[in-house]
Amino acid sequence: MNENTKDYGVSEYLFDLTEKQVVTLDHEATNGEGWILYCQSFINRPTVFKNKITGRFRNIERDNFVEVKVDERQITTFCSSCRNGEICLHSVALLYSWIYDGDAFLNIENSIKQLKEMKKGELIDIITRILLNDSDNIEYVMDRPEDDDDYDLDGLLN
């Protein structure tokens, strides 16, 4: 990993993670399948923020979102295609990518710094593109979040 990357506010626990630890985790959790996936896949949009790395594995059927958090005593994972809380081959492959391709991870902290320096019009253009790309993000700009309890079920059922 590039020494310059250490200036990004990334957690020491991510930097202290070793290849040997990931290999051991791979063998225990996936019987070595994480390494195979890492070697045969392309991880889209790998990011890092403090103690969390994320990425997307694309296959024919779907785009799998993966998140790995590394703390002092544990590694927690989320994978959109696997059982929640279980360390799966996608999360192990993402850890291999961090070990071997860490410089390719976009640091969210740097992006936040860039956003803070932008003009209002530039920010509005970015937010517009985000909303047009994924309308689920509208909740972040609404005056109040939608609440499922606001529906008049009695009126709908009568």
Secondary structure as GFF3:
##gff-version 3
##sequence-region A 1 158
A	DSSP	three_ten_helix	3	8	.	.	.	ID=ss1
A	DSSP	alpha_helix	12	16	.	.	.	ID=ss2
A	DSSP	alpha_helix	19	30	.	.	.	ID=ss3
A	DSSP	alpha_helix	33	40	.	.	.	ID=ss4
A	DSSP	beta_strand	43	49	.	.	.	ID=ss5
A	DSSP	beta_strand	52	58	.	.	.	ID=ss6
A	DSSP	beta_strand	63	70	.	.	.	ID=ss7
A	DSSP	beta_strand	75	79	.	.	.	ID=ss8
A	DSSP	alpha_helix	89	101	.	.	.	ID=ss9
A	DSSP	three_ten_helix	102	104	.	.	.	ID=ss10
A	DSSP	beta_strand	106	107	.	.	.	ID=ss11
A	DSSP	alpha_helix	108	117	.	.	.	ID=ss12
A	DSSP	alpha_helix	120	133	.	.	.	ID=ss13
A	DSSP	three_ten_helix	135	140	.	.	.	ID=ss14
A	DSSP	three_ten_helix	148	150	.	.	.	ID=ss15
A	DSSP	alpha_helix	153	157	.	.	.	ID=ss16
###
